[in-house]
Amino acid sequence: MSHTSESHGFHLAALPILANLIRRALAWAFAPAFALASALASVIASATTANLDEPDATLAKIFSANAQWARGVNTADPDFFKKSAKGPQTPKVLWIGCSDSRVPESVITASRPGDIFVHRNIANQIHPSDDSALAAITYAVAHVHVEHILVVGHTHCGGVDAALKAVAGAEETELVISRWLTPLVELARKLDSEASSDPLTRLVEESVRVQVENVANSEPVREVWEAQKNLWVHGLVYELETGRLRDLKVTKGRQS
C-alpha cells in the first residue's frame, strides 16, 4: 500500500510543512513573541520561587511561569486564546516522539499552541497492539485531518540505551519498562553493535525506520491511503548535541 519517498521523487522542498518545521527549528524565528514570553516567564518564575522549599517551589515555578507566559502572549496577540478556545484545532502535523524532557516538540520547532498534534512515549515506539498510539493516530488522521506524521527519535535516548544494555545483560529495568521495550530489545539483538562506532545512534535511527513502517501499516493510515487522500509518514532524529532535526529520508505516502 505504501512505498518509500524515492518512488515519489520526494525531497524536503517538495513538502513545505516538513521543510518549514526544520527551518524553524534551525532559525527559531516562527513566533518570537511566544519564545520571548516563555523565556521571560522562566526567568521571573526562577526569581520568585528561589527561596521556596521543594516540592512547593517546583509547582509554584510552573504556575508563575504559566502566568507570565499567558500575559506575554496576550500582549503579543490579544485574541490568541479566544481564537484557540473557539477551535477547532487544525494542525497539519502529528508528532510521535519520545517522552524525554529534552525533546519538547513545540519548543524545538518554535511552534505555537495548535500547530502540532502530539503523541509521546518512552523511546517513541509504535506497537501494533498499543491502543493509546492507535487512538492518537486515528484521531489525528480521521478527525484533525493532519497531512504529515513525524516519527521522531533522538540521540542519547535513555530507552534505546536501556535496550542495548539489556542485550548485553548489563542492566535490569522495571518489569513494565522492560515489557514496553521488548520490541526494541529484539531489534537491538538483530543489529551488529560492533559494526558501528556509535551503536546507540545507530539503534535510534533503525528504530525510527521500524516505527515509520509500523505507522504506515497501521489501520487508520491504510484507510486514509485507500481513500486516496494525501498523508505522509516521515522519520526524523533530533540531535541533542546540536538542537537540530535530521531527516532520515524514509518518507512514505499513498500509491499514485
C-alpha positions in Angstrom: 0.0 0.0 0.0 2.8 2.4 0.8 6.2 2.9 -0.7 9.3 4.9 0.0 10.0 8.6 -0.7 12.3 7.7 -3.6 9.4 6.4 -5.7 7.6 9.7 -5.2 10.7 11.7 -6.0 10.5 13.1 -2.5 12.8 15.8 -1.3 12.5 18.3 1.5 11.5 21.2 -0.6 8.6 19.2 -2.0 6.9 19.2 1.4 6.6 22.7 2.7 5.2 21.8 6.1 8.0 19.4 6.9 10.6 21.7 5.5 9.2 24.7 7.4 9.3 22.7 10.7 13.0 22.0 10.2 13.8 25.6 9.1 12.0 26.9 12.2 14.0 24.5 14.4 17.2 26.0 12.9 16.2 29.6 12.9 13.9 29.9 16.0 12.0 32.6 14.1 8.4 31.4 13.7 6.9 33.2 16.7 9.5 35.4 18.6 6.8 36.8 20.8 5.9 33.4 22.1 9.5 32.5 22.6 10.2 35.7 24.4 7.2 35.2 26.6 8.4 31.8 27.6 11.9 32.9 28.3 10.7 35.8 30.4 8.3 33.6 32.3 11.1 31.2 33.1 13.4 33.9 34.4 10.7 35.5 36.6 9.5 32.2 37.9 13.0 31.3 38.9 13.5 34.5 40.8 10.1 34.4 42.6 10.5 30.8 43.8 14.2 30.7 44.6 13.5 30.7 48.4 10.8 28.1 48.5 11.4 24.5 49.6 10.7 21.5 47.3 8.2 20.4 46.2 6.3 23.7 46.6 9.0 25.5 44.7 8.6 23.3 41.6 4.8 23.7 41.4 5.0 27.4 42.2 7.5 27.9 39.4 5.2 26.2 36.9 2.2 28.4 37.9 4.3 31.5 37.9 5.9 30.8 34.5 2.5 29.9 33.1 1.0 33.2 34.3 3.9 35.2 32.9 3.7 33.3 29.6 0.0 33.9 29.2 0.4 37.6 29.9 3.2 37.8 27.3 1.1 36.0 24.7 -1.9 38.3 25.4 0.4 41.3 24.9 1.7 40.0 21.6 -1.7 38.7 20.4 -4.7 39.7 22.5 -7.1 37.5 20.6 -5.0 34.3 20.6 -6.5 32.5 23.5 -10.1 33.4 22.4 -9.5 32.1 18.9 -7.8 29.0 20.3 -10.8 28.2 22.6 -13.3 28.6 19.8 -11.5 25.9 17.7 -11.5 23.6 16.0 -7.8 22.7 16.1 -6.3 22.5 12.7 -2.7 21.2 13.0 -1.1 19.7 9.9 1.3 17.5 11.8 1.1 14.6 14.2 4.4 14.3 16.1 5.1 10.9 17.5 8.1 11.4 19.8 9.9 10.3 22.9 8.8 11.3 26.4 12.3 12.7 27.1 12.0 16.1 28.7 14.9 17.4 26.5 12.8 17.0 23.3 9.7 19.2 23.6 8.3 19.4 20.1 6.7 22.8 20.3 9.9 24.4 21.7 12.4 22.8 19.3 10.3 23.8 16.3 9.4 27.2 17.7 5.7 26.3 17.2 2.6 28.0 18.6 -0.1 26.1 20.5 -2.3 24.4 17.9 0.4 23.8 15.4 1.3 20.2 16.3 -0.9 17.2 17.4 1.3 15.1 19.8 1.8 11.5 21.0 4.8 10.7 23.1 6.0 7.6 24.9 9.3 6.0 26.0 11.6 5.7 23.0 8.9 6.8 20.5 7.6 3.3 20.0 4.6 2.3 17.9 3.3 -1.1 19.0 0.6 -2.6 16.7 -1.4 -3.5 19.9 -1.0 -0.2 21.7 -4.4 1.4 21.8 -3.0 4.7 23.1 -0.9 5.2 20.0 -3.5 3.9 17.6 -6.1 6.2 19.1 -3.9 9.2 18.7 -3.1 8.3 15.1 -6.8 7.6 14.4 -8.0 10.9 15.8 -5.2 12.8 14.1 -5.9 11.4 10.6 -9.7 10.9 10.8 -10.8 14.0 12.8 -8.0 16.5 12.9 -7.0 15.6 9.3 -3.3 16.0 9.6 -1.3 15.7 6.4 2.1 14.7 7.9 3.0 12.2 10.7 6.5 12.7 12.1 8.1 9.8 13.9 10.9 11.5 15.8 13.7 9.7 17.7 16.6 11.5 19.4 20.3 10.9 20.2 21.3 9.8 23.7 17.8 8.2 24.2 17.6 6.5 27.6 15.1 3.9 26.3 17.3 2.9 23.4 20.3 2.8 25.7 18.4 0.5 28.1 17.6 -1.8 25.2 21.3 -2.1 24.3 22.2 -2.8 27.9 19.5 -5.4 28.1 21.1 -7.2 25.2 24.5 -7.0 26.8 23.0 -8.2 30.1 24.4 -5.2 31.8 21.2 -3.7 33.3 17.8 -4.8 34.5 14.8 -2.5 34.4 11.4 -2.4 36.0 9.0 -5.0 34.6 6.7 -2.6 32.9 9.5 -0.7 31.2 11.2 -4.0 30.2 7.9 -5.2 28.7 7.4 -1.9 26.8 11.0 -2.1 25.4 10.8 -5.8 24.3 10.4 -5.0 20.5 13.3 -2.5 20.8 15.5 -5.1 22.6 14.7 -7.6 19.9 15.7 -5.1 17.2 18.9 -4.4 19.1 19.7 -8.1 19.1 19.4 -8.2 15.3 21.9 -5.4 14.8 25.6 -6.0 15.0 26.6 -3.4 17.6 30.3 -3.9 16.8 29.7 -2.9 13.2 29.1 0.7 14.3 31.3 3.2 16.2 28.1 4.6 17.7 25.7 1.7 18.3 23.3 3.9 20.3 22.7 6.4 17.5 22.5 3.5 15.0 19.8 1.8 17.0 17.9 5.2 17.4 17.9 5.5 13.7 16.9 1.9 12.9 14.1 2.1 15.5 12.7 5.2 13.8 12.7 3.4 10.5 10.8 0.5 12.1 8.3 2.8 13.7 7.7 4.5 10.3 6.8 1.1 8.9 4.6 0.4 11.9 2.7 3.7 11.4 2.4 3.1 7.6 1.0 -0.3 8.2 -1.5 0.8 10.9 -5.2 0.5 10.1 -6.0 4.2 10.3 -3.2 5.2 8.0 -4.1 2.4 5.5 -7.7 3.6 5.5 -6.6 7.2 4.6 -4.5 5.9 1.7 -7.2 3.6 0.5 -9.5 6.7 0.3 -6.9 8.2 -2.0 -6.1 11.0 0.5 -2.7 12.6 0.9 -0.8 11.6 4.1 2.9 11.4 4.6 4.8 9.5 7.2 8.3 10.8 7.9 11.2 9.6 10.1 13.4 12.2 11.8 16.1 12.3 14.5 16.6 15.2 16.9 20.2 15.7 17.8 20.5 16.8 21.5 24.1 17.9 20.9 23.2 20.4 18.1 19.5 21.1 18.6 18.7 20.2 15.0 16.3 17.8 13.4 17.7 15.4 10.8 15.6 13.8 8.1 16.3 10.0 7.6 14.6 10.2 4.2 12.3 7.2 4.7 9.1 9.1 3.9 6.1 7.0 2.9 2.9 8.1 1.2 -0.1 6.5 -0.7 0.3 5.0 -4.1 -0.2 7.3 -7.0 
